[in-house]
């Protein structure tokens, strides 16, 4: 499960579909509708918010907006009730780690998509996140 901190606009089609499915799974876990993945490290930051269900719903809505912008037809009725939530924090180190991880995945899976990505040093975060100083998050599983 990868709940990206980078803006979903950077994801290739396969990545965006995977994010949608994985965020729906995260929503089910947070809502107690499934027993699997309850201790998955990617969920830690959502569970640490004052309103985890609302927060994952807002995360999903923003992924849905990107999918709609691209002409995809993700089923928005699957998104739980959102509401007003505070922006979550993501450290610069975490965002940079994810950016490098995404670029590596794209190099193998969708090199044509990678070519079209802007040559950014630091990408925009998913709109639910506010960037703060810091290293890679403690919950991140560093890929070798």
Legacy VTK file of the C-alpha trace (Angstrom):
# vtk DataFile Version 3.0
C-alpha trace
ASCII
DATASET POLYDATA
POINTS 144 float
0.000 0.000 0.000
1.388 3.401 -0.982
-0.565 6.514 -0.043
1.544 9.053 -1.881
2.411 12.420 -0.399
3.317 13.727 -3.854
0.556 15.318 -5.896
-1.404 12.675 -7.841
-0.831 14.624 -11.074
2.661 13.105 -11.186
1.383 9.518 -11.216
1.164 7.576 -14.459
-2.199 5.944 -15.261
-1.258 2.689 -13.522
-0.057 4.585 -10.466
-3.202 6.688 -10.247
-5.449 3.614 -10.480
-3.329 1.838 -7.854
-3.505 4.868 -5.557
-7.299 4.974 -5.909
-7.632 1.299 -5.006
-5.142 1.465 -2.151
-6.730 4.596 -0.678
-10.136 2.885 -0.845
-8.602 -0.030 1.033
-7.132 2.385 3.574
-10.577 3.936 3.993
-12.044 0.481 4.668
-9.329 -0.260 7.237
-9.775 3.086 8.994
-13.550 2.601 9.026
-13.203 -0.885 10.518
-14.716 -2.612 7.482
-11.782 -4.964 6.978
-9.385 -6.715 9.299
-6.312 -6.734 7.076
-3.669 -3.991 6.888
-4.651 -2.511 10.273
-1.015 -2.026 11.241
0.244 -0.938 7.838
2.820 1.867 8.258
1.213 4.007 5.530
-1.901 4.369 7.724
-0.033 5.813 10.717
-0.298 9.453 9.710
-4.011 9.190 8.901
-4.757 7.422 12.165
-2.826 10.124 14.031
-5.195 12.865 12.841
-8.161 14.042 14.948
-10.595 12.695 12.318
-9.029 9.769 10.388
-12.212 8.870 8.464
-12.759 12.424 7.276
-9.081 12.806 6.450
-8.881 9.695 4.255
-12.133 10.757 2.564
-10.642 14.153 1.683
-7.483 12.422 0.446
-9.642 10.231 -1.804
-11.700 13.189 -3.060
-8.534 14.901 -4.229
-7.384 11.728 -6.016
-10.848 11.516 -7.577
-10.519 15.126 -8.788
-7.246 14.287 -10.551
-8.784 11.188 -12.125
-11.789 13.206 -13.317
-9.473 15.874 -14.742
-7.837 13.124 -16.819
-11.178 11.805 -18.027
-11.290 8.690 -15.841
-14.532 7.573 -14.255
-13.662 6.543 -10.731
-16.775 5.884 -8.653
-16.969 8.844 -6.298
-19.842 7.255 -4.366
-17.248 4.959 -2.759
-15.722 7.892 -0.904
-16.784 8.267 2.716
-18.084 11.433 4.272
-15.459 14.103 4.355
-15.694 17.447 6.002
-13.413 20.130 7.276
-9.975 18.783 8.195
-6.648 20.391 8.898
-3.852 19.933 6.421
-1.558 17.080 7.337
2.169 17.622 7.580
4.691 15.914 5.345
8.381 16.453 5.843
10.579 17.666 3.013
12.652 14.505 3.467
9.582 12.287 3.058
8.395 14.161 -0.027
11.863 13.993 -1.595
12.131 10.274 -0.785
8.757 9.590 -2.419
9.693 11.675 -5.456
12.872 9.638 -5.976
10.930 6.403 -5.362
8.248 7.397 -7.892
10.795 8.388 -10.531
12.528 5.019 -10.091
9.213 3.160 -10.481
8.329 5.192 -13.565
11.726 4.560 -15.154
10.887 0.870 -15.225
7.116 0.928 -15.688
6.357 4.045 -17.743
9.513 5.678 -19.076
7.423 7.721 -21.532
5.529 9.241 -18.567
8.788 10.036 -16.809
10.041 11.940 -19.847
6.993 14.209 -19.678
7.409 14.983 -15.968
8.933 18.342 -15.228
12.565 18.262 -14.115
11.728 19.182 -10.550
14.012 19.046 -7.587
11.015 18.987 -5.257
7.483 18.163 -6.388
4.224 19.617 -5.151
2.611 17.627 -2.367
-0.838 16.063 -2.512
-3.145 19.028 -1.723
-3.995 17.558 1.697
-0.392 18.026 2.844
1.653 20.974 4.039
5.426 20.605 3.702
7.554 21.081 6.821
11.252 20.630 7.462
12.409 17.173 8.405
13.763 13.812 7.339
12.041 10.734 5.933
9.112 9.764 8.173
9.626 7.118 10.863
6.806 5.000 9.403
8.363 4.819 5.931
9.764 1.477 4.824
12.905 2.404 2.919
13.232 0.462 -0.328
16.712 -0.871 -1.028
LINES 1 145
144 0 1 2 3 4 5 6 7 8 9 10 11 12 13 14 15 16 17 18 19 20 21 22 23 24 25 26 27 28 29 30 31 32 33 34 35 36 37 38 39 40 41 42 43 44 45 46 47 48 49 50 51 52 53 54 55 56 57 58 59 60 61 62 63 64 65 66 67 68 69 70 71 72 73 74 75 76 77 78 79 80 81 82 83 84 85 86 87 88 89 90 91 92 93 94 95 96 97 98 99 100 101 102 103 104 105 106 107 108 109 110 111 112 113 114 115 116 117 118 119 120 121 122 123 124 125 126 127 128 129 130 131 132 133 134 135 136 137 138 139 140 141 142 143
